[in-house]
Every structure is written in C-alpha cells, then in structure tokens.
Amino acid sequence: MIRETEIQKVQHLAEDLAEERILDALLPQARSDEKPQEDSTNPAQGKYFVRNCVKASWMKKKLR
C-alpha cells in the first residue's frame, strides 16, 4: 500500500522526464563547434512545438 502511494507521487515526474529524453533523441542539440545562425529557431522552441503537437494528437485520439 505504501509502495503504490509512493509510485503515484513520482509517476508524473517520471513521465515528464521520459518525454524529455524522447524529445532530446528526436531533436538533437546543435554541435558546439557549429556557429549558431541568427535566424535559426531556439532548440527549446522546437521541442516545445513538437511536445504540443504530440499532446494535441494524443488528446484527439483520446476524445474519439
């Protein structure tokens, strides 16, 4: 009973961290030896966009 309670406490954090690892794998960081372009988008913005698209798609499937 205590084990299930503790698992529930950290479930959301574990899901968020897993999502971050997946997005990091899909959207690799720019190499440090490459010069960033001024017109390039921030990698965090790209990750944010992909995360929102995935969640929106998941919600559409969930509501069907």
Backbone as a ProteinNet text record, in pm:
[ID]
protein_1_A
[PRIMARY]
MIRETEIQKVQHLAEDLAEERILDALLPQARSDEKPQEDSTNPAQGKYFVRNCVKASWMKKKLR
[TERTIARY]
82.1	0	86.9	190.5	281	353.5	390	461.6	378.1	250	162.9	148.6	141.4	130.5	255.5	370.8	496.8	511.8	466.9	473.4	386.1	267.5	178	238.4	315.4	377	477.2	549.6	655.9	618.3	499.2	457.2	462.7	409.4	406.2	548	633.3	772.3	842	820.9	882.1	834.1	705.8	652.9	712.2	725.3	784.1	929.5	1005.5	1146.3	1161.9	1074.5	1078.7	1046.7	949.4	913.5	1031.9	1101.3	1218.9	1327.2	1352.1	1454.1	1416.7	1289	1244	1261.1	1220.7	1234.7	1380.8	1466.4	1609.7	1665.8	1616.4	1663.4	1612.3	1488.8	1431.1	1483.6	1513.5	1560.4	1699.1	1802	1935.9	1983.5	2065.3	2121.5	2220.9	2238.4	2338.3	2477	2568.5	2705.6	2766.8	2850.5	2910.9	3011	3070	3168.1	3102.5	2970	2899.8	2856.7	2865	2820.9	2669.5	2601.3	2455.3	2417.8	2316.6	2269.4	2173.7	2176.6	2092.6	1944.7	1910.2	1769.9	1719.6	1807.9	1764.6	1678.2	1588.4	1500	1570.3	1526.2	1579.2	1541.8	1635.5	1601.4	1489.5	1483.3	1376.8	1241.6	1236.5	1111.2	1070	1165	1135.3	1081.9	1144	1099.7	959.9	935.9	805.3	699	730.6	636.6	603.7	705.8	684.5	604	636.7	564.2	415.9	385	245	173.1	240.3	179.3	148	241.8	220.6	106.1	102.1	-5.7	-140.4	-144.5	-269.7	-318.3	-226.8	-263.8	-314.8	-248.8	-290	-429.1	-456.5	-587.6	-697.2	-667.8	-767.3	-803.9	-702.5	-727.4	-804.9	-773.6	-838.3	-985.5	-1018.3	-1155.9	-1243.5	-1186.3	-1265.3	-1338
-118.9	0	125.8	127.7	242.3	254	139.1	138.6	205.7	171.8	230	381.2	424.6	567.3	640.9	585	647.2	647.6	542.6	537.6	647.2	665.9	770.2	909.3	927.9	1058.4	1096.5	998.3	1027.6	992.1	941	898.2	1013.8	1128.7	1243.6	1290.2	1295.1	1335.6	1237	1109.6	1007.5	1020.5	1046.7	1064	1187	1295.8	1418.1	1396.5	1328.4	1302.6	1208.6	1110.1	1019.7	1096.2	1185.2	1267.7	1354.7	1412	1494.6	1412.7	1290.7	1204.9	1170.6	1143.5	1111.2	1231.7	1349.2	1470	1503.8	1481.1	1504.9	1412.7	1289.5	1195.6	1234.6	1283.4	1321	1454.7	1545.8	1679.4	1701.6	1645.2	1657.3	1802.1	1831	1964.3	1991.6	2119.1	2157.7	2131.4	2096.3	2072.3	2201	2188.9	2308.5	2374.7	2298.5	2357.7	2430.1	2412.6	2483.6	2621.3	2720	2853.9	2860.4	2907.2	2918.5	3029.1	3001.7	3101.1	3194.8	3320.8	3420	3395.1	3344.7	3323.2	3184.9	3103	2969.4	2978.4	2882.9	2883.2	2822.3	2861.4	2809	2661.2	2572.1	2430.5	2405.6	2486.6	2471.1	2501.1	2596.4	2627.1	2511.1	2447.9	2331.8	2217.2	2195.9	2091.1	2122	2247.2	2289.4	2265.5	2298.7	2279.6	2132.1	2047.3	1904.1	1846.5	1887	1837.5	1872.2	1995.1	2036.8	1961.2	1935.7	1859.8	1717.6	1655.5	1518.2	1512.6	1605.9	1607.2	1636.2	1724.5	1754.6	1631.7	1561.6	1440.1	1334	1321.2	1224.1	1258.1	1385.7	1425.5	1398.9	1421	1393.1	1245.1	1159.4	1015.8	977.9	1040.9	1010.7	1049.8	1159	1208.4	1132.7	1054.2	979.1	865.6
0	0	0	78.6	81.2	-52.9	-108.7	-236.1	-344.8	-354.2	-456	-437.1	-313.1	-284.2	-330.4	-302.4	-342.6	-494.6	-559.8	-706.3	-766	-710.7	-760.1	-742.5	-637.1	-612.1	-720.7	-771.9	-868.4	-1011.8	-1034.6	-1169.1	-1269.1	-1231.5	-1322.4	-1356.7	-1256.9	-1280.3	-1373.5	-1352.4	-1437.3	-1581.9	-1601	-1735.5	-1802.8	-1729.6	-1784.7	-1824.7	-1740.6	-1771.3	-1890.7	-1900.8	-2015.9	-2144	-2136.5	-2252	-2294.4	-2198.1	-2228.8	-2297.9	-2250.6	-2312.6	-2456.3	-2479.8	-2615.6	-2706.7	-2659.6	-2741.7	-2766.2	-2666.9	-2686.5	-2793.6	-2798	-2900.1	-3038.5	-3045.4	-3174.1	-3225.1	-3134	-3170.4	-3109.9	-3172	-3114.4	-3108.5	-3010.3	-2993.1	-3105.5	-3137.8	-3237.1	-3180.1	-3265.6	-3220.1	-3168.6	-3069.2	-3009.1	-3103	-3197.6	-3288	-3405.5	-3420.1	-3526.5	-3476	-3563.7	-3526.2	-3537.9	-3434.4	-3445.8	-3543.6	-3622.5	-3717.1	-3645.7	-3682.8	-3616.4	-3641.5	-3760.9	-3793	-3752.3	-3695.4	-3654.5	-3529.4	-3516.4	-3400.6	-3281	-3166.4	-3042.4	-3031	-2995.9	-2982.9	-2881.6	-2778.6	-2679.8	-2742.1	-2834.1	-2902.7	-2991.7	-3056.5	-3139.6	-3055.7	-2941.4	-2850.6	-2798	-2767.3	-2717.8	-2824.2	-2948.7	-3059.2	-3078.7	-3080.7	-3100.6	-2984.6	-2862.7	-2745.5	-2755.7	-2795.4	-2808	-2919	-3029.5	-3139	-3095.9	-3026.3	-2979.7	-2880.4	-2787	-2688	-2752.4	-2851.3	-2920.4	-2996.4	-3060.5	-3131.7	-3034.7	-2922.8	-2821	-2768.1	-2746.6	-2696	-2798.7	-2927	-3029.9	-3030.4	-3017.4	-3013.8	-2888	-2779.7	-2651.2	-2653.7	-2722.6	-2725.3	-2824.4	-2910.7	-3009	-2946.3
[MASK]
++++++++++++++++++++++++++++++++++++++++++++++++++++++++++++++++

